[in-house]
């Protein structure tokens, strides 16, 4: 055999070769299948269409000057291109339904498959002492985010002719509520029950704020990453605690077949365990139980090193390969471009901006009080409250280039979002005598 043929290509060489004509051929085949109405359902259809398109857009987005430097880069491009393709009916309805079944928990549930890989790997990759030290302090920046956001929108609203109570309940709380399914919809149910207003009417008010808040959070995440590079003292480069005195040495990464298999098995097993506890205590989200379970086992030191390495390797694989798929799907499946366009009025934008800016400041400075880095605290306890739930967490952390913060992001979305639903019920009753 010729010696030249036995030389293995480097990982970068393989990637660069595939990003030539092969990736476009893969995309062309999947697009043809979509327009002919034969795009496979479930994970096959989602992968064959979204992966090549996501890889192409990732490369394009990382080269557009203003986008990559100030607006978060590829994540924003992928989300809004995806939403635009649906809005302008470039993707036929049958294709959208296929991708919905690929992403949602009524189908292949790829979103939760992706998130559970992030959570298990990210938590197991954190030093146990650092996890305890940071976790106990996290309530402070979270409270700072909520208080600052509600106070800011209550002040800005009347200045623009908007009632301060409506500013909090119709704009502030929906943005802070943890997404659609776990935030806006339960809040709308609470308001409907207490006021008698129709659910459709309430959601038509909540949704634009939720969507616009998510957009602004993604943009802000990219800007905070930029801020951290310009002022290194404000950033921990992905480490949430400032001068913790604890070195967080990442586990080694070994992309072997069995490490990938074990990492996948363990992370999905933890997700199933969260569902078991959720069945026993339905009011607490299953991801909260998953986070708690992984954290407790990590702190207890009972997880073998080889499993930690496997889960962390799977985590790195998931971030590298699947993030572009999820970001594109966020745009196609979870972002309504029509709602975003209808929400773009000067008054409404200013109110939404005030909520997001206050969340950044409240969480950032609140975090600094307990020894957190401003940038990381503002991203996790701030922007991961003002984004659109799990999909928003992915987009924000991707734009900020800090996917390792996913456990804290999910804590904000799950615990913080649950608190906002309770707060909504209390405030509606107090404000409107419901």
N, C-alpha and C positions, 0 to 999 in steps of 0.2 A: 504493500500500500504506500502511496506517495506520502512523504513526511508532512507536506503542506496540508494534506487533507486530515491529518490527525491532530492538528493544532486547534485547541478549543478557543472559541471566540469569547472575549470578555463580555460581561453583562451589558456594558455600555454599547459595545459593537452590535450585539444582538438587537438591542433596542433601536439603535439608529438604522439598522437594516430593515427592521419591521416597519419603521416610520416612513419608509419610502413607499413604493407602489403597493406592498402587501396590505398595509392598513387601509388604504383607499379601496382595494379590491374587496376586503372584508366588509367595509361600509357599504359599498355599491351592492353587494349581494343581499345584505340585510334590508337596504332601502327598497330594492326590487321586490323582495318577499313581502315587505310591508304594503307596498302599493298594489300588489297582486292579491292581497288579503290572505296570505299564507304565512305570515310571520309567526313562528312557533310561540305558543303561550308559555307563561311561567318564566323560569330562570333562563331558558335557552333564548327566547325572544328578547328578553331584557338585555342579556349579555351581548348577543351578537350585534345588536343595534347600538347600545349605549357605550360599550367599551371602546370600539374603534373611533366613534365620534368624540367621545370624551378625551381620548388620547390626543386626537388632532387638535381639539379646542384648548387642551391644556398647554400644548406647545405654542399655539397662536397667542393665547392669553398672557403667557409669560414673556412675550416679546413686544406687547403694545405698551409704549412708554407710560402714559398717564394712568392707564388701567393697572399696570403691574406695580407702579410706584406709590399710588395714592388710593386706589379703589379695591385693593385686595386681589387683583390679578385674575387668574383663570376662574375662581369660584363665581364671581359676579358675571363674567361672560357666559359661563355654562348655564347658570340659573336663568338669566334673562333671555338668552338665546332659546333655551328650552321652552320657557313660557311664551316667547314670541312665536315659536313654531306651532304651538297649539292655538294661540290667539288668531293667527293668520291662516289657520287650517292647513298648514304645510304638512303636518302629521294628521292623517285621516283619523276619524273617530275610532275606528277599529284598532288602530295602532295605539292610541291613547289608552283604550280599555285594556289592551294587552300589557302596557307598561304599568297601569294601575294595579293589575293583578300581580305583577312582578314585585311591586314595592309594598303594597298594603298587607295588613295582617289577615285580610280575607282571601289572600292569594299566596304567593311565594314568601311574602314578608321579608324581602331582602333588606329593607331598612333596619329592622331589628337584628337580623343576622349580622349586619355590618356593625351596628352599635354594640352588640354584646361582645364582639371581638375586640373592639376598642376599649370597653370598660374593663374586661378581665385582664387584658395585657397591660393597660396603663396602670391599674391599681397594683398588680403583682410586680410591676416594674419600679414601684416607688419604695424607698427605704421605709421600713415599718415604723420606726420612730418618727420620721418626718410626716408620715401619714397621720399618726395620732396627733402630733403637734399642730398640724395645719387644720385637720378636721374639726378639732374642738373650738377653733377660733373663727370658723367660717361664717357663723351666724352674724357676726358683727358687720362685715361688708355687705352681706345680704340685706340686713335691716337698713343699712345706710343707703343702699340702692332704692328700696321701696319708699322710705321716708323722703328722700331727696326728690325722687320722680313725682310723687303725689304732690309734694309742696310746690315744686316748680310749675307743674301744669296748672295747679290751682291759682297761682299768681299770674302766669302768662295768659291763661284763658280769658279772664275779665278784661285784660288790656286789649284783647282782640275782639271783644264783644261776645265772648262765649261764657256762659254761666260756669262758675268755678266748680260746682258740684257735678255738672255734666262733663266738665273737663276731666275730672278724676274718674268718674264711672264709665264714660263712653270712650275715652281715649287712653288715659293712664293705665287703668286696670286691665283692659284687653291686651295692651302691649306687654304688660308685665306677667300675663297669665299663663305662660307656658305653652303656647301654640293653639291649635284649633281643637283637636279632639280632647286634649287634657286641660284646656283653658277656656277658650271662647264659648264652646258649646255648653260645658257645665255651668259657666257663668250666666249664659243666656237662659239656661233652665232655671237657675236660681232667681234671676230677675223676673222671668215669666211667672214663676210661682208666687213671688211676692207682690208683683204689680199688676198681673193680669194682662200685660202686653203680649202680643203674639211673638213667638220665637223668631219668625222670619224677619219681622221688623227690627228686633233687637240685634240679630246677627248682621243685618244690612248696615248697622251702625258700627258694630264691633270689627267686622272683617277688614274694612279699609285701614283702620288703625293698626290692626295686627299685621297686615301685609306690608304697609309702609314702614312700620317699626322694624320689621325683619330686614327690609332693604337697607334702611339706615344703619342697622346693627352690623350688617356685613361690610358696608363701606367703612364704618367706624373701626371695625376690627383691623382692616388693612391700614388705616391711619394710625392706630395705636401701635401696630408693629413698626411702622415708620418712626413714630415717636420714641419707641424704645431704642431704636438704632441711633437716633440723633442724641438722645439723652440716656446713656447706658445706666445711670444711677436709678432710673425709674423702672427698669426692666430686669427680670431674672432670666431672660432668654428661655422661657418655658418653665422655670422653677417658681412656684407660687410664693415660697417663703424667702424673706430677705435675711441673710446672715443667720440661718437656722443653726449653724454649728454642726450640721449633720450632712455629710457628703452623700448625695444620691447617685451612687454608681449604677448605671443602667446594666441590666443583665446582658450577657452576650447574645448575639443574634446568630442563629444557625438555621439556615433555610434548607434543612433536610426534609425528605418526604415525611418521616415519622414525626418530626417536630411540628410540621404544618398540620398533620392529621391529629396529633394530640392536642395542639392548641385549639383547633376547631372543635374537637370533642369536649374539652373542658369548658371553653367559653360558652358554648351552646348549652352545656349541662348546667352551668350557673344560671343561665337565663331561664331554663326550665324550673330550677329550684326557686327562682323569684316568683314564677307563676304558681308554684305550690303554696308558698306563703301568702300570695295575693288571694288565693282561693279561701284561705283561712281568715284573712283580714282584707276584705275587698276595697276598703277605703284607702289603703296604701298601695301606690303603684308598684307593679312587679319589678320595675327597674330599680326602685328604691331598695327593695329587698335584695336584689342581686348585688347592688353596690355594698350594702351592709354585710352580706355573706362573704363576698370576696375580701372586703376590708378586714373583717374579724379573723378570717383564716390567715390572711397575710400578717396581721399584727400578732396573732398567736404563734406564728412561725411553724405551722404544721404542713405547709405546702412544700413538697420536695423541690429541690433546686432544678431538677430536670423538667418538671412541669412548669415552673416559672420561666425557664428558658424557652420552652415550647410555646407557651402563651404569649410571651413577649415577641417571639419570632413571628407568630401568627398575627399579632397586632401590627407589626411593621409591614408585613405582607398586605394586610387589609388596607392600611393607610396608603401604601404605594400604589396598589392595583385598583381598589374598589372606590376610592374617593371620587374620582371623575365620574363614575357611573352614578353614584348617589347624588352628586351635585346637579348633573343633568336631569335626573329624575325628579329632583326637588322642583326644578323649573317646570317640567312637563306635567307632573302629577299634582303638586301641592301649591303652585303659584298661579293665581288668577290675574293675568295681565290686565284684564278689563277692570277689575276692582282697583288695581294700582293706578290705572289711568284716571278713573273716576275720582280717586281720592286726592289727586294732585291739584289742590287749590292752595293758594298762598297761606291762608289761615290754618288750614289743616296740617300742612307741611310744617309750619312753625311750631304748632302744638306737639306734633310727633317728634320733631327734632329736640324740643325742650325736654321731653320724657327721656330720650336716649342720652342726651348730654348730661342730664341730672343723674341718670343711672351710672354713667361712667364716673362722674365726680364723687357721688355718694359711695359707690363700691370701691373706687380707687383709694380715696382718702380714708374711708372706713377700714379698708384692708391694711393701710399703712399704720393705723393705730395698733393693730395686733401683729405687726411684723411681716405683713405681706408686701410683695412688690406691687407698685401702683398699676403697672400695665397688666400683669397677670390677674390681679384682683378685679380690675375694671372689666376685663374680658369675661372672666368666669362668673363673678357675682353680679356684674352689671349687664353686659351685652348678652349673656346667656339667659338673662331674665327677660330682656326686651326683644329677643328673636322669636322665631316661630317653632318652639318646641325642639324635638329631636333632630329634625331636618335643619333647623336654624343653628343648632349646636354644631353640627358638622360644617355648615357653611361658614360660620363665624370663626371656629377654630382653624379651619383650613385657610381662610383669608388672613388670619393672624399668624399662621405657620406655627401653631401650638397645639397639635392634635393630642399630645400627651396629657393635656389638661381635661380630657373628656370626663373623668370621674367627677371633677368639681362642676363641670358644665351640666352633667346630668343631675347632680344634686340640686343645682339652681332650678333647673327645669321641673324636676319632680317635686322636691320638698317646697321650693319657693313658689312654684305654680299652684300647689295645693293650698298653701297659705293665702295666696291671692284670691282663690275661689271663696275661701272662708271670709276673708276681708270684704269681698264684694257683697256677700249676703248681709254682713253687719252694716256696711256703709249705705247700701240701698235702703235698708230699714230705717237707719238714722236720718239720712238725707231726705227721703221721700215719704216717710211715715208709713212704709209698706208693711 
